[in-house]
Amino acid sequence: MPKMKTNRGAAKRFRRTGSGKFKRAQSFRRHILTKKSTKRKRHLRDDAVVHDNDTKMLNRMLPYV
């Protein structure tokens, strides 16, 4: 069997944690930031964990991560 290819778009967006879950960045932080409160922007800096229902798909896209 040949090696599986990693989905490069997913590799740039997700990181695997020590427990095997995936981290992702929050959305809504790119533009139109003046109307968003400082507290909201501060909380959007933190990484979020991908929902368990989506990890099966990510495991296929990122086989060697």
C-alpha positions in Angstrom: 0.0 0.0 0.0 1.3 3.5 -0.8 1.4 6.1 1.9 -1.8 8.1 2.5 -1.7 11.8 1.7 -2.2 14.4 4.4 -4.8 17.0 3.6 -2.6 20.1 3.6 -5.4 22.6 4.3 -6.4 20.6 7.4 -2.8 20.3 8.5 -2.5 24.1 8.6 -5.7 24.5 10.6 -5.7 21.7 13.2 -3.2 20.4 15.8 -3.5 17.2 17.8 -3.4 17.4 21.5 -1.7 15.0 23.9 -5.0 13.2 24.5 -5.7 12.7 20.8 -8.2 15.5 20.4 -7.8 18.3 17.9 -7.3 22.0 18.6 -8.5 24.7 16.2 -8.5 28.5 16.1 -11.6 30.5 16.7 -13.3 32.3 13.9 -14.6 35.9 13.7 -11.2 37.4 14.5 -10.1 38.6 11.0 -11.8 41.9 10.3 -14.6 44.2 11.5 -13.1 44.2 14.9 -14.0 47.8 16.0 -17.6 46.8 16.8 -16.6 43.8 18.8 -15.9 44.2 22.5 -12.4 43.8 24.0 -13.6 40.9 26.1 -15.1 39.1 23.0 -11.9 39.6 21.1 -9.8 38.4 24.0 -11.8 35.2 24.4 -11.5 34.5 20.6 -7.7 34.3 21.0 -8.0 31.0 22.8 -8.0 27.7 20.9 -11.1 25.6 20.9 -11.4 21.8 20.8 -13.0 20.2 17.8 -16.2 18.4 18.6 -16.0 14.6 18.9 -18.3 14.1 16.0 -15.8 15.7 13.6 -12.6 13.9 14.9 -13.3 10.8 12.7 -13.1 13.0 9.6 -10.0 14.7 10.8 -8.3 11.4 11.5 -8.8 10.5 7.9 -7.5 13.8 6.7 -4.5 13.8 9.0 -3.3 10.2 9.2 0.2 10.9 10.4 -0.3 13.9 12.7 
